[in-house]
Amino acid sequence: MPIPNLDLSRLRDQHRMMWRIRALEEAALRGLDEKIVLGAIHPSIGQEAVAVGVVGNLRRDDILLSTHRGHGHTLAKGANPDAMLCELFGRIGGNCGGKGGSMHIADFSVGMLGANGVVGANIVIAAGAAHAIKLKREDRVVCCIFGDGAINRGPFLEGLNWAQVFGLPVLFVCEDNGFAATTRTATMTAGGGPSVRARAMGLMAEEVDGNDILAVDSMARRLVAEIRAGGGPRFLHAHTYRLTGHTGADPATYRPAAEVAAARALEPIARTAAVLAEAGLSADDLAADRAAAEQEMLTAFLAARAAPFPDPAVAFTDVQDAGAPSLEHV
């Protein structure tokens, strides 16, 4: 049955963006296989609807903070995929000059303050950014996305408490894929989980099927509007599932094959395609979205692989010390 009041153009754009995210991450994994990524890659394949549905409701001047699994969030905020892959490969032209890599990618030009390799650390940074916005009386919102494993770390309590006490303009999003790295989160989390903990501190908290782009988009739109209107912090608990291992090198043998197969049947891109097909888009239209995304990221991959490495002396720039760094031994 067709969905009433469906914004077909918006949903088609979201379908394209989800394919762009997946194609970017597949390119990143190819880079890992070819040993041109020095370090870990944490893919979010299967989680694309959270990135697209949440971040798509932010303005360019709003602030975003992400996790070590942040490629999709960064791309959805408007970062250039060419620069992102250069960053992952440590090349000139990367968002951070090739110094940050996958887990520390940032792009201040689109309001992306950075991914973070320390689980939960982005939560207190988000509270600080939101407090600055409130003190400056700016009409901006901060969005902080973190995983379910982060709720068992101290910054979760500190960040949410600070945001609620001071009524800060921040949306906390728990992107819950069920696993804290390689451990099932439910086995080491006391109580009712993320939303219950957020409500215990007085935050308004909502839960959503994180693989349903329409539900995520609608919920995030409402929460962001409430925050922007001065309603204080909000909490969104999005249930999803990553189809890969924790990293590109993780075979994820700790998960039953039947569980992964069931999750694959509910993954967000296929679900979105089904809605679009029912609304009248042809199989050719849907295939074109995928092909365009894959071609875009292949082009970006080849350009990044061919890009030069920075001069070694660049390693001594952007370093904070008592004065200018000494280059006499370079």
Secondary structure, DSSP 8 states (H G I E B T S, - for coil): ---TT--HHHHHHHHHHHHHHHHHHHHHHHHHHTT---S-----TT-HHHHHHHHTTS-TTSEEE--SS-HHHHHHTT--HHHHHHHHTT-TT-TTTTSS-GGG--BGGGTEEE--SSTTHHHHHHHHHHHHHHHTT-S--EEEEEEGGGGGSHHHHHHHHHHHHTT--EEEEEEE-SEETTEEGGGG--TT-HHHHHHHTT-EEEEEETT-HHHHHHHHHHHHHHIIIII--EEEEEE---SS-SSTT---TTS-HHHHHHHHTT-HHHHHHHHHHHTT--HHHHHHHHHHHHHHHHHHHHHHHHS----GGGGGSS--SSSS---TT-
